[in-house]
Amino acid sequence: MRTATRRRLLAATGGGLAALAGCSRRRGPSGSLDGSEGGDGGGDSGGGENGSDGARPPTADERLPLSMSPSALREAARSGGPPKDGIPSIDHPSFVDPSDAGFLNGGDPVFGVVRDGVSKTYPQKILVQHEIVNDVLAGDPVAVTYCPLTGTVQGFERGGTTFGVSGRLINNNLVMYDRETETWWPQILATSIPGPWNEDPEIASLREFRLVWTTWERWRGHRPDTRVLSTDTGHAKNYGRDPYGSYNPQGGYYGNDSLLFPALSNDDTFGRKRVVMGARTPAGAAAFLKDALREREVISGRIGDTPVVAAYDDRLDTAYAYLNPEEATVESTDGTAVRVDGERHTPADLPLEEVHTFDAMWFAWAGYYPDTNVYE
Amino acid sequence: MSEPRPLGRFRTALGRTRTASALVFRRWDGRAVFGTVTAVYLVAYLWAVGHLAGGLGGFGVTVVADPLGTFFRPELGPFTFTPVARVDVGPVTYLLSFNTVLGLALAALVGLNLALSYLAWRQPKACGIGERSTGLLASIPALLSGTACCGPVVLLVVGVQASGVLLTAFQFLLPAAAVLLVGSLVLVGRQVNPAAVRRSPEAGQPSRQ
């Protein structure tokens, strides 16, 4: 392990493994990307209860860290141009079979998920126009969210409400709002802050689930049974046009160093848009450079005082992060398997407690988590 | 004769502008310039706001559930409206929205300005026009007003980060373009000598007089 920078995050709440339960809880086989086969999961995004308080979005047991006070974060919000819901969420998604997804090329980025055996694919070229899909996944009401300016895709349980795009940005990052309480939820932080429509919300963090940022070719090979978000979204949008640039091939905003709006941090340790796999718990934050993960396959680090390990998965070009408090010996083999204390496992399924992780541009992660540990 | 009051001068300018505009449509070459410029500008405007662009391919028309109720709904920024239909024609996708109506109005103003400029250059004496129009320059702000998700992406090309001041300024680009175009039209129109126009031939002559 080599630590490029190692700075302690000022945890907003107390640390300790017990405190992690709410935000790093593992879904087990049902939430694994290698989960068993299952049904379609339906496309109706109607509300529903999920252990939530009425229609409010369900929240985690413990709050994720904030490097600024909620009110300071509110002050940092700026208009991105569009008004509230000017970027319309998809509230009635429909899905097609892979054979009917001719609008996707093999190298196009997609966001894949498997939940209770149900696999779904959300193409980046559709989400860039909507940023939020209010969906139902294996019976659970969820919101799949994507911010093109920070390169972050995150899934949240939404309970009986839906999420919309507020039109505000913090750190160039999407600020969502829930339509029941009108609370602001900055996407990367996944934590409520005050806004003009709800000035005194309960400060809490959403329950998250993992989506994998990969390519259509890789995901289709991994999950041939997946269902693909259809371009029939109910909106008249041109899904062949990404207003910011292109990922296939990379160009425009995604391929240069320019930001649309000022960032919360000007940390220049790495290129602004270099991709990191970020993980944070109530105890702190860690970032693993994705290209370093491709090269080294296993990288160890710490979140707060707790050892963590990230394992690269060559099949999907992604990585998974795990708490490793017992400091088990974790070694890579060939990019498709990892040895833990000598026993082979797939990178997605180590016998350790998984920590939620997701891709993010470096400037976005460093802006929200200035005291993050970084590993390369 | 006493100097006309400002209102009177304005009325005179408007009257002469109407005469000059009518002149454009009385001549075949005026109509040709107007039609061509209007069409080209409309295409450029729709391209700038992202409502005419390369798409996913194929052929088809998709209409949203409530097109009439959606037609005037704001979308990504000031003076951008929600598309109510998507038309896929091979490699090109067109989005129908109120922006097409706005773009057409702006394009007609640009077309009129340039058609008058053309006549001023081509046959200034017969048309009674003393100055060229500046309509092309006035049309640029409207093209810059094109916005996409999360702000004026055009700033990325310039390499400037968007600020509150710039976002506010963007709100005024389209109305500013409209005002400038009408203003330049009136400026040219007030130069028209109605007596000279009356003497001019009904049909356009290709030769410079």
Interface residues (C-beta under 8 A of the other chain):
Chain A: R78 S79 G80 G81 P82 P83 G86 I87 P88 F103 V128 Q129 E131 P148 L149 L169 T231 D232 G234 H235 A236 K237 N238 Y239 G240 R241 P243 Y244 G252 Y253 N256 S258 L259 L260 F261 P262
Chain B: G50 H51 A53 G54 G55 L56 G57 T62 V63 V64 A65 P74 E75 L76 G77 T82 P83 V84 A85 R86 T93 L95 L96 S97 T147 A148 C149 C150 G151 P152 V153 L155 L156 G159 Q161 A162 G164 L167 F170
